[in-house]
């Protein structure tokens, strides 16, 4: 008997001028749970790390109803969306895939006149019929709203997780690095063509040593980089986690300026609310020895002109917890006892690991400056390198680095290898 795929649209009012989209918590949980149903993620070949459920519910909740701001919480990204729809595919009555389609009012491209649509959060069984039904539904809805270009997948732009994994399936993804099954590539190649790639440079102390030795040689010849910058009034320091709110307030002044350039595709300006939302999440895993700010000491208010944020690998903690406990399957309830037990267990383990700085992996999440070609980037690389050695980190990932950004990927290529690639597609 032939089976058919049905597509359920979860959001009853997908068009909004205020950026709030009605979605019951039960339907949100249904959408989130689909990821756990993908058979590939349960195989030995998979290196997928399933998220903390409460955080996932928070990040994907677009409903600004007052009580939903408490649970599960609402992501301010959706406040500047004019269209949003979540889709779940069913086959034989069972969920077999999902996708999101959205239009972000804050996103634009210099060469495109008109609205740009996005797809993201794509998951599917290894089934051409399922994947095609999901991609077709999302694409058709976006086209009907008048979009002139559709790209993806992403969560939700280059400020989050961009692209589909196309190379590096044997690598363990670090915190906020996308991971999907190899067969998704076939689905997206049927849907569109390459827009651009993003890379992860995996670095060890050994692979980065030659680059760092060159900086050491400069120092021995009286050309110490940090001292030269200090004579120019440039100073670098670690942040104070105890003063996190004020530290972040100073950093946010340069983030949009430093990253709003042509070498950062799919980037959009962070709103104040979004930056605060991201910063509050990062505070849980941030270690002050791995977060640096660069300041211009020649000016009275010592403005921040650069920063480097390296995060201990949260996925390392989640993997350890899941390895030590019975295989977790999300509850069919909105937030059941099994969900609470796993989330709290991971949070307790994370708190202990952060307190004692017990991580073997980390991700260089943000590194940049508003002043180019003056050595600030190199100084931040060295500071981060020395801090990771002291902490006992064995592997670092510099990601996600766009293929349009040689100022970053060239020095990183001297410290490690680009052995993970994600691709953003453009619908044709």
C-alpha positions as CSV (number, residue, x, y, z in Angstrom):
1,X,0.0,0.0,0.0
2,X,1.4,3.4,-1.0
3,X,2.1,5.8,1.8
4,X,1.7,9.6,1.5
5,X,3.4,12.4,3.3
6,X,1.3,15.0,5.0
7,X,2.6,18.4,6.0
8,X,1.3,20.1,9.1
9,X,1.8,23.9,9.5
10,X,2.1,24.6,13.2
11,X,1.7,28.4,13.3
12,X,-1.8,29.6,12.7
13,X,-0.8,33.2,11.9
14,X,2.5,33.1,10.1
15,X,2.5,36.8,9.0
16,X,3.1,39.4,11.7
17,X,4.1,43.1,11.8
18,X,5.0,42.8,15.5
19,X,7.2,39.8,15.3
20,X,5.1,37.5,17.5
21,X,3.7,34.2,16.2
22,X,1.0,32.2,18.1
23,X,2.3,28.7,18.8
24,X,1.2,26.5,21.7
25,X,3.9,25.0,23.8
26,X,2.7,21.6,22.9
27,X,3.2,22.3,19.2
28,X,6.6,23.8,19.9
29,X,7.6,20.6,21.8
30,X,6.3,18.5,18.8
31,X,8.6,20.5,16.5
32,X,11.6,20.3,18.8
33,X,11.1,16.5,19.4
34,X,11.4,15.7,15.7
35,X,15.2,15.9,15.9
36,X,15.3,13.0,18.3
37,X,13.2,10.8,15.9
38,X,15.7,10.9,13.1
39,X,17.1,7.3,12.8
40,X,20.6,8.4,11.7
41,X,21.3,10.1,15.0
42,X,21.0,6.8,16.8
43,X,23.6,5.1,14.7
44,X,27.2,4.5,15.4
45,X,28.2,6.7,12.5
46,X,26.5,9.8,14.0
47,X,28.3,12.4,16.1
48,X,25.2,14.4,16.8
49,X,25.0,16.0,20.2
50,X,21.4,16.6,21.2
51,X,20.7,20.0,22.8
52,X,19.6,20.9,26.3
53,X,15.8,20.7,25.9
54,X,14.8,23.8,27.9
55,X,17.4,25.9,26.0
56,X,16.1,24.5,22.7
57,X,12.5,25.3,23.6
58,X,13.5,28.8,24.5
59,X,15.5,29.4,21.3
60,X,12.8,28.2,19.0
61,X,9.8,29.8,20.7
62,X,8.4,32.7,18.6
63,X,5.3,33.4,20.8
64,X,5.6,36.6,22.9
65,X,2.5,35.8,25.0
66,X,3.3,37.2,28.4
67,X,3.3,33.8,30.2
68,X,5.4,32.1,27.6
69,X,8.2,34.6,28.3
70,X,8.6,32.6,31.6
71,X,8.3,29.2,30.1
72,X,9.8,28.3,27.7
73,X,11.0,31.8,27.1
74,X,11.0,33.7,23.8
75,X,13.9,34.4,21.4
76,X,14.1,38.1,20.5
77,X,15.3,37.1,17.0
78,X,11.7,36.5,16.0
79,X,10.7,40.1,16.9
80,X,12.0,41.3,13.5
81,X,10.5,38.5,11.5
82,X,7.6,39.4,9.2
83,X,6.9,35.8,8.3
84,X,7.5,32.5,10.2
85,X,6.2,29.0,9.7
86,X,7.1,25.7,11.3
87,X,6.3,22.5,9.3
88,X,6.2,18.9,10.5
89,X,6.0,16.0,8.0
90,X,4.1,12.9,9.0
91,X,4.1,9.5,7.2
92,X,1.9,6.6,8.4
93,X,0.9,8.9,11.3
94,X,4.5,9.3,12.6
95,X,6.6,12.5,12.5
96,X,9.4,12.0,9.9
97,X,10.8,15.5,9.4
98,X,10.5,19.3,10.0
99,X,11.6,22.6,8.5
100,X,11.2,26.3,9.3
101,X,10.6,29.2,6.8
102,X,11.0,32.8,7.7
103,X,11.5,36.3,6.5
104,X,13.8,38.5,8.6
105,X,13.1,42.2,8.2
106,X,16.5,43.1,9.5
107,X,18.4,41.1,6.8
108,X,19.3,42.5,3.5
109,X,22.0,42.0,0.8
110,X,23.5,44.9,-1.1
111,X,22.9,43.3,-4.5
112,X,19.4,42.1,-3.9
113,X,16.3,44.4,-4.3
114,X,13.4,42.9,-2.4
115,X,12.7,40.5,0.5
116,X,14.9,37.5,1.1
117,X,13.5,34.3,2.6
118,X,15.2,31.7,4.6
119,X,14.8,28.0,5.4
120,X,16.3,26.4,8.5
121,X,16.0,23.8,11.3
122,X,15.7,21.1,8.6
123,X,15.5,17.5,9.7
124,X,14.3,14.5,7.7
125,X,14.3,10.7,7.5
126,X,16.3,9.4,4.6
127,X,13.3,9.6,2.3
128,X,13.2,11.7,-0.9
129,X,9.4,12.1,-0.6
130,X,9.6,13.5,2.9
131,X,12.4,15.9,2.2
132,X,10.9,17.1,-1.1
133,X,7.5,17.7,0.6
134,X,9.1,19.8,3.4
135,X,11.3,21.8,1.1
136,X,8.5,22.4,-1.4
137,X,6.1,23.6,1.3
138,X,8.5,26.0,2.8
139,X,9.6,27.3,-0.6
140,X,6.1,27.8,-1.9
141,X,5.0,29.7,1.2
142,X,8.0,32.0,1.0
143,X,7.4,32.6,-2.8
144,X,3.8,33.4,-2.2
145,X,4.9,36.2,0.3
146,X,6.8,37.8,-2.6
147,X,10.4,36.9,-1.7
148,X,12.9,37.4,-4.6
149,X,15.6,35.1,-3.1
150,X,15.5,32.1,-0.7
151,X,18.6,30.8,1.1
152,X,19.5,28.3,3.8
153,X,19.6,26.3,5.8
154,X,20.5,28.3,8.9
155,X,19.6,28.9,12.5
156,X,18.8,31.7,12.0
157,X,21.6,33.6,10.3
158,X,25.4,34.0,10.6
159,X,25.0,35.2,14.2
160,X,23.8,31.6,15.0
161,X,24.5,28.4,13.1
162,X,24.9,28.8,9.3
163,X,24.8,26.1,6.7
164,X,24.5,22.4,6.1
165,X,27.3,20.0,7.0
166,X,28.8,18.8,3.7
167,X,32.3,17.7,4.9
168,X,33.5,16.5,8.3
169,X,30.8,14.0,9.3
170,X,33.4,12.0,11.3
171,X,34.2,15.0,13.5
172,X,32.5,15.8,16.8
173,X,30.7,19.1,16.5
174,X,31.5,21.7,19.2
175,X,29.1,24.1,20.9
176,X,26.9,25.9,18.3
177,X,28.4,24.0,15.3
178,X,25.7,22.4,13.0
179,X,25.7,18.6,12.5
180,X,23.4,16.8,10.1
181,X,23.4,13.4,8.3
182,X,25.4,13.0,5.1
183,X,22.2,12.3,3.0
184,X,20.9,15.8,3.6
185,X,23.4,17.0,1.0
186,X,21.5,15.2,-1.7
187,X,18.2,16.9,-0.6
188,X,19.6,20.4,-0.6
189,X,21.5,19.9,-3.9
190,X,18.1,19.0,-5.5
191,X,16.7,22.2,-4.0
192,X,19.4,24.8,-4.8
193,X,23.0,25.7,-5.6
194,X,25.9,26.8,-3.5
195,X,25.7,30.3,-2.1
196,X,28.8,30.2,0.0
197,X,30.7,27.9,2.4
198,X,31.7,28.2,6.1
199,X,34.7,26.4,7.6
200,X,35.9,25.1,11.0
201,X,39.7,25.0,11.5
202,X,40.6,22.4,14.0
203,X,43.7,23.3,15.9
204,X,46.0,21.5,18.4
205,X,48.9,23.1,20.3
206,X,51.2,21.2,18.0
207,X,49.6,22.4,14.8
208,X,49.6,26.0,16.0
209,X,53.1,25.9,17.5
210,X,54.9,27.1,14.3
211,X,52.7,30.2,14.0
212,X,53.2,30.9,17.7
213,X,57.0,30.4,17.4
214,X,57.2,33.1,14.8
215,X,55.5,35.5,17.3
216,X,58.1,34.3,19.8
217,X,60.9,35.0,17.4
218,X,59.6,38.5,16.9
219,X,59.7,39.0,20.7
220,X,63.3,37.8,20.9
221,X,64.3,40.3,18.3
222,X,62.8,43.1,20.3
223,X,59.6,43.2,18.3
224,X,57.2,42.2,21.0
225,X,53.7,42.5,19.5
226,X,51.9,43.4,22.7
227,X,54.5,45.9,23.7
228,X,54.4,47.6,20.2
229,X,50.6,47.9,20.5
230,X,50.9,49.2,24.1
231,X,53.1,52.0,22.8
232,X,50.2,52.9,20.5
233,X,47.8,52.9,23.5
234,X,46.3,49.5,22.8
235,X,45.8,47.2,25.8
236,X,44.3,43.7,26.1
237,X,42.8,42.2,29.2
238,X,40.6,39.3,30.3
239,X,37.0,40.1,31.1
240,X,35.5,40.0,34.6
241,X,32.7,37.5,34.7
242,X,31.6,39.1,38.0
243,X,31.0,42.3,36.0
244,X,29.6,40.5,33.0
245,X,26.7,43.0,32.3
246,X,29.0,46.0,32.0
247,X,31.6,44.1,30.1
248,X,29.0,43.0,27.5
249,X,27.6,46.5,27.3
250,X,31.0,47.8,26.2
251,X,31.7,44.9,23.8
252,X,28.3,45.3,22.0
253,X,29.4,48.8,20.8
254,X,31.9,47.3,18.4
255,X,30.4,43.9,17.4
256,X,28.0,45.2,14.7
257,X,30.7,47.5,13.3
258,X,33.4,44.8,13.2
259,X,31.2,42.1,11.6
260,X,29.0,44.2,9.3
261,X,31.3,43.8,6.3
262,X,31.2,42.0,2.9
263,X,33.4,39.2,4.2
264,X,30.7,38.1,6.6
265,X,27.8,36.8,4.5
266,X,24.4,36.2,6.1
267,X,25.4,38.5,8.9
268,X,22.8,41.0,10.2
269,X,23.0,43.6,12.9
270,X,22.3,42.4,16.4
271,X,19.5,44.4,18.2
272,X,20.2,45.4,21.8
273,X,17.7,42.7,22.9
274,X,19.3,40.0,20.9
275,X,22.8,40.8,22.1
276,X,21.7,40.7,25.7
277,X,19.9,37.4,25.0
278,X,23.0,35.8,23.6
279,X,25.2,37.2,26.3
280,X,23.0,35.8,29.1
281,X,23.3,32.4,27.5
282,X,27.1,32.6,27.1
283,X,27.6,33.6,30.7
284,X,26.6,30.1,31.7
285,X,29.6,28.6,29.9
286,X,32.1,31.5,29.7
287,X,35.5,31.3,31.5
288,X,37.1,34.7,31.9
289,X,40.6,33.4,31.1
290,X,39.3,32.7,27.6
291,X,37.5,36.0,26.9
292,X,39.6,39.0,26.0
293,X,38.8,42.7,25.2
294,X,41.1,45.1,23.5
295,X,40.9,48.8,24.5
296,X,42.1,52.1,23.2
297,X,43.8,53.6,26.2
298,X,44.5,56.9,24.4
299,X,40.8,57.9,24.8
300,X,39.1,58.9,28.0
301,X,36.5,56.2,28.0
302,X,38.9,53.4,26.8
303,X,36.6,52.2,24.1
304,X,36.7,48.5,23.1
305,X,38.3,48.0,19.6
306,X,38.6,44.3,19.6
307,X,37.6,41.1,21.3
308,X,38.1,37.3,21.4
309,X,35.5,35.0,22.9
310,X,36.6,31.3,23.2
311,X,33.9,29.0,24.7
312,X,34.6,25.7,26.5
313,X,32.8,23.0,24.5
314,X,29.4,22.5,26.0
315,X,28.9,19.5,23.8
316,X,31.7,17.8,25.7
317,X,29.6,18.0,28.8
318,X,26.4,16.9,27.2
319,X,28.1,13.9,25.6
320,X,29.6,12.9,29.0
321,X,26.2,13.1,30.7
322,X,24.4,11.1,28.0
323,X,27.2,8.5,28.0
324,X,26.8,7.9,31.7
325,X,23.0,7.7,31.7
326,X,20.2,5.7,30.1
327,X,19.5,6.8,26.5
328,X,17.2,9.8,26.7
329,X,14.0,10.3,24.7
330,X,12.1,13.5,25.2
331,X,8.8,13.2,27.1
332,X,5.6,13.4,25.1
333,X,4.5,16.0,27.7
334,X,5.4,19.7,27.4
335,X,8.2,19.3,29.9
336,X,8.2,16.0,31.6
337,X,10.2,14.5,34.4
338,X,12.7,12.8,32.0
339,X,13.3,16.2,30.4
340,X,13.8,18.0,33.7
341,X,16.1,15.2,35.0
342,X,18.4,15.4,31.9
343,X,18.5,19.2,31.8
344,X,19.3,19.6,35.5
345,X,21.9,16.9,35.3
346,X,23.7,18.6,32.5
347,X,23.5,22.0,34.2
348,X,25.1,20.5,37.4
349,X,27.9,18.9,35.4
350,X,28.5,22.0,33.4
351,X,28.7,24.2,36.5
352,X,31.2,21.9,38.1
353,X,33.3,21.7,34.9
354,X,33.3,25.5,34.4
355,X,34.2,26.1,38.0
356,X,37.2,23.8,37.8
357,X,38.1,24.6,34.2
358,X,37.9,21.0,33.2
359,X,37.6,21.0,29.4
360,X,39.7,19.3,26.7
361,X,38.0,21.1,23.8
362,X,36.9,24.7,23.1
363,X,35.6,26.8,20.2
364,X,36.9,30.2,19.2
365,X,33.5,31.7,18.8
366,X,34.3,35.4,18.1
367,X,37.6,37.1,17.3
368,X,38.0,40.4,15.6
369,X,38.8,44.1,15.7
370,X,37.7,47.3,14.1
371,X,41.4,48.1,13.3
372,X,42.8,45.9,10.6
373,X,46.4,45.1,9.6
374,X,48.0,46.2,12.8
375,X,48.6,42.9,14.7
376,X,45.7,43.0,17.1
377,X,44.3,39.7,15.6
378,X,47.7,38.0,16.0
379,X,48.0,39.2,19.6
380,X,44.5,37.7,20.4
381,X,45.5,34.4,18.8
382,X,48.5,34.2,21.0
383,X,46.7,35.2,24.2
384,X,44.0,32.5,23.4
385,X,46.7,29.9,22.6
386,X,48.5,30.5,25.9
387,X,45.3,30.4,27.9
388,X,44.2,27.1,26.4
389,X,47.5,25.5,27.2
390,X,47.2,26.6,30.8
391,X,43.7,25.2,31.0
392,X,44.7,21.9,29.5
393,X,42.6,22.2,26.3
394,X,43.8,19.7,23.6
395,X,41.6,20.7,20.6
396,X,40.2,24.0,19.5
397,X,37.9,24.8,16.7
398,X,37.9,28.2,14.9
399,X,34.5,28.4,13.4
400,X,32.3,29.3,11.5
401,X,34.7,31.1,9.1
402,X,33.3,32.3,5.8
403,X,35.0,31.4,2.5
404,X,34.9,35.1,1.8
405,X,37.0,36.1,4.8
406,X,40.8,35.6,4.0
407,X,41.9,37.9,6.8
408,X,40.8,35.2,9.2
409,X,41.0,31.9,7.3
410,X,44.6,32.5,6.1
411,X,46.1,32.8,9.6
412,X,43.9,30.0,10.9
413,X,45.2,27.8,8.0
414,X,48.7,28.3,9.5
415,X,47.5,27.0,12.8
416,X,45.2,24.2,11.8
417,X,43.3,22.4,9.1
418,X,39.8,23.3,7.7
419,X,38.4,19.8,8.1
420,X,34.7,20.8,8.5
421,X,32.6,22.5,5.8
422,X,29.1,23.8,6.0
423,X,27.2,25.1,2.9
424,X,24.5,27.7,2.5
425,X,22.4,27.1,-0.6
426,X,20.4,29.4,-2.8
427,X,17.1,28.1,-4.2
428,X,17.0,27.8,-8.0
